[in-house]
Amino acid sequence: MRTALIQGSGGVGSALAQTVIDSRMYDQVILAARGQWQLQDVDGVTRSVPLDLTSDESIDRAAKTVMSWCDRLHLVVTTAGLLTDLSRGIAPEKKLSELSRASFHQVMDLNCIGPFLWLKALYPVLKHREPIVIATLSARVGSIGDNRLGGWHSYRASKAAQNMLTRNLALELGRTNPQAVVVGLHPGTVDTELSKPFQKAVSPDHLFTPTQAANYLWSVIQTLTPAESGAVLDWNHAVVVPLGQRPRASGVDTECGGARG
């Protein structure tokens, strides 16, 4: 039985889950999130489980539930992301003096720590020898080599850390499963709550609806190869500049990715 697991009920998460359901490529599609799903089920393949990525107890309960429903996963996507939450005093820092321990920890927790503790909890159904794709939503601003503006300290750092853990997991799974693919995916700038404060600087043709972003990402997921495992790829299947390299092309790309999950 082929099983897909999508985390996150935000704009990108819901749209991607619907795309996966509509593809009819999986016998069951498991949806995990704190929020409510508003999806159209197809042939009764969906199941849902509550999940709070900032709670170890919630992660443990959700993982046990998932593992009671399947003995292996074939597609796992996390879409959680935190950039701005003014109610908690969280906003992209323009300079180092604006960095605080509390906001830094919350951004890192949701963008990096939570998703990979979720994957850790699911490890028994990830480590097998059948084809599997594991993807987390990353962002181009997490690239050290492509950073030309500075600022956004917490968000950039959390995404850079996420990219490193992506590479580590790709190497680990690849040792026992040459068909495993672990990637970070940059969806571009998506018209969600996460990006709303920054959309004015984005040209209309580069501001995607959640459905557009989901379709682009689904196209990338379907054409991934094991040779790409460990990379961060954008919505157009181009490699995001890795750590330590400077891009040759001129211009600045400050696109953010992800959706609060």
C-alpha positions in Angstrom: 0.0 0.0 0.0 1.4 3.4 -1.0 1.0 6.1 1.5 1.6 9.9 1.4 1.8 12.1 4.4 1.4 15.9 4.2 2.0 18.2 7.2 0.4 21.6 7.3 -3.1 23.0 6.7 -2.0 26.4 5.5 -2.3 27.7 1.9 0.5 25.6 0.4 -0.1 22.6 2.6 -3.8 22.4 1.8 -3.3 23.0 -1.9 -0.5 20.4 -2.1 -2.6 17.8 -0.2 -5.5 18.3 -2.6 -3.1 17.9 -5.5 -1.8 14.6 -4.1 -5.3 13.4 -3.4 -6.5 14.3 -6.9 -3.5 12.4 -8.4 -4.9 9.1 -7.2 -1.4 7.8 -6.9 -1.6 6.8 -3.3 -3.8 4.3 -1.5 -4.1 6.6 1.4 -3.1 10.3 2.1 -2.6 11.2 5.7 -3.0 14.8 6.7 -1.3 16.2 9.8 -1.7 19.7 11.2 -2.9 21.9 14.0 -5.6 23.6 11.9 -8.6 22.3 10.2 -8.5 20.8 6.7 -10.9 21.9 4.0 -10.3 19.4 1.3 -12.3 17.3 -1.1 -11.7 13.6 -0.4 -11.5 11.3 -3.4 -12.5 7.7 -2.9 -12.1 8.0 0.9 -8.3 7.8 0.8 -7.7 10.6 3.4 -7.0 10.3 7.1 -6.1 13.2 9.4 -4.2 13.4 12.7 -3.7 16.4 15.0 -0.1 17.6 15.1 1.7 20.5 16.8 5.3 20.6 15.7 6.3 22.6 18.7 5.2 19.8 21.1 7.2 16.6 21.6 4.1 15.0 23.1 2.0 15.9 20.1 4.7 14.7 17.7 5.0 11.4 19.5 1.2 10.8 19.5 0.8 11.7 15.9 3.7 9.5 14.8 2.3 6.5 16.7 -1.1 7.0 15.0 0.5 7.2 11.6 2.5 4.1 12.2 -0.7 2.3 13.2 -2.1 3.0 9.8 0.9 2.0 7.6 4.2 0.2 7.8 6.0 2.5 5.4 5.6 5.9 3.8 6.4 6.8 0.2 5.9 10.6 0.2 6.4 12.9 3.2 6.1 16.6 2.9 6.3 19.2 5.7 5.0 22.7 4.9 5.3 24.5 8.3 6.9 27.9 8.3 7.1 31.0 10.5 8.3 34.4 9.4 6.0 36.9 11.1 3.7 36.8 14.1 3.2 40.3 15.4 1.0 38.9 18.2 4.1 37.3 19.6 6.5 40.0 18.6 8.0 38.0 15.7 9.1 39.8 12.6 12.1 39.6 10.2 15.0 41.5 11.8 16.5 44.2 9.7 19.6 44.4 11.9 21.4 42.4 14.6 20.2 44.7 17.3 16.6 43.5 16.7 17.5 39.8 17.4 15.9 38.3 20.5 16.3 34.9 22.1 12.6 34.4 22.3 11.7 35.1 18.7 14.8 33.4 17.4 13.9 30.2 19.3 10.3 30.2 18.1 11.3 30.7 14.4 13.9 28.0 14.7 11.5 25.6 16.5 8.8 25.7 13.9 11.0 26.0 10.7 13.7 23.5 11.6 13.6 21.7 14.9 9.9 20.6 14.8 9.9 19.3 11.2 13.0 17.2 11.8 11.8 15.8 15.2 8.7 14.9 13.3 10.8 13.0 10.7 12.8 11.4 13.6 9.5 10.1 15.2 8.5 8.7 11.8 11.8 7.1 11.1 10.6 3.5 11.4 8.3 4.0 8.4 10.8 6.1 6.5 13.7 3.6 6.6 12.8 1.0 4.0 14.1 0.0 0.6 11.2 1.2 -1.6 11.2 4.6 -3.4 10.4 7.4 -1.1 10.5 11.2 -1.4 10.9 13.4 1.7 10.5 17.1 1.3 10.5 20.1 3.5 9.5 23.6 2.3 12.7 25.7 2.3 13.4 29.2 1.0 16.0 30.8 -1.2 16.9 33.2 1.6 18.2 30.2 3.5 21.1 30.0 1.0 24.3 31.4 2.5 25.8 31.8 -1.0 22.9 33.8 -2.3 22.7 36.1 0.7 23.4 39.6 -0.6 21.2 41.8 1.6 21.6 40.4 5.1 18.9 40.8 7.8 16.1 38.4 8.4 18.5 36.7 10.8 16.2 34.2 12.5 14.4 33.1 9.3 17.6 32.8 7.2 19.3 30.9 10.0 16.4 28.5 10.5 16.2 27.7 6.8 20.0 27.3 6.5 19.9 24.9 9.4 16.9 23.1 7.8 18.9 22.7 4.6 21.8 21.2 6.4 19.6 18.6 8.2 18.1 17.9 4.8 21.5 17.0 3.5 22.3 14.9 6.6 19.1 12.9 6.3 19.7 12.4 2.6 23.1 10.9 3.3 21.8 8.7 6.2 18.9 7.2 4.3 20.9 6.9 1.1 23.3 4.4 2.8 20.6 1.8 3.0 18.1 2.9 0.4 19.5 4.1 -2.9 16.0 5.0 -4.1 15.4 7.5 -1.3 15.2 11.2 -2.2 15.4 13.9 0.5 15.1 17.5 -0.6 14.3 21.0 0.4 11.7 22.7 -1.9 11.5 26.5 -2.5 8.0 27.3 -3.6 8.7 30.9 -4.6 6.6 33.7 -3.1 3.1 32.4 -2.4 0.1 34.5 -1.7 -0.3 33.3 1.9 -0.3 35.0 5.3 3.4 34.3 5.6 4.3 36.5 2.6 1.6 39.2 2.8 3.8 41.9 4.4 6.4 41.5 1.6 4.3 41.1 -1.5 4.6 44.7 -2.7 8.2 44.0 -3.8 7.2 41.0 -5.9 6.1 41.3 -9.5 2.6 39.8 -10.2 4.0 37.1 -12.4 6.2 35.9 -9.5 3.4 35.9 -6.9 1.8 32.4 -7.0 -1.5 31.3 -5.7 -1.3 28.3 -3.3 -2.7 26.1 -6.1 -0.1 27.3 -8.6 2.7 26.7 -6.1 1.3 23.2 -5.3 1.2 22.3 -9.0 4.7 23.5 -9.5 6.0 21.6 -6.5 4.1 18.5 -7.4 5.7 18.6 -10.8 9.1 18.8 -9.2 8.3 15.9 -6.8 7.2 13.7 -9.6 10.4 14.1 -11.5 13.0 13.9 -8.7 15.8 11.5 -8.9 18.1 9.9 -6.2 21.0 11.9 -7.7 19.2 15.1 -6.4 18.8 13.9 -2.9 20.2 16.4 -0.4 19.7 19.4 -2.6 17.4 22.4 -2.3 15.4 22.9 -5.5 13.0 25.7 -6.5 9.5 25.6 -8.0 11.1 25.4 -11.4 13.3 22.5 -10.5 16.5 24.6 -10.5 19.1 24.1 -7.7 19.2 26.8 -5.1 22.7 28.1 -4.7 24.3 25.9 -2.0 26.3 26.9 1.1 29.5 28.8 0.4 29.0 29.6 -3.3 28.2 32.9 -4.8 25.8 33.0 -7.8 27.2 34.4 -11.0 24.0 36.0 -12.1 23.3 39.6 -11.0 20.2 40.6 -9.1 18.7 39.8 -5.8 16.1 37.2 -5.0 14.5 37.7 -1.6 11.6 35.3 -2.2 10.3 33.6 1.0 8.7 30.2 1.1 6.6 28.1 3.4 3.3 28.5 5.1 2.4 28.5 8.8 1.4 25.0 9.7 
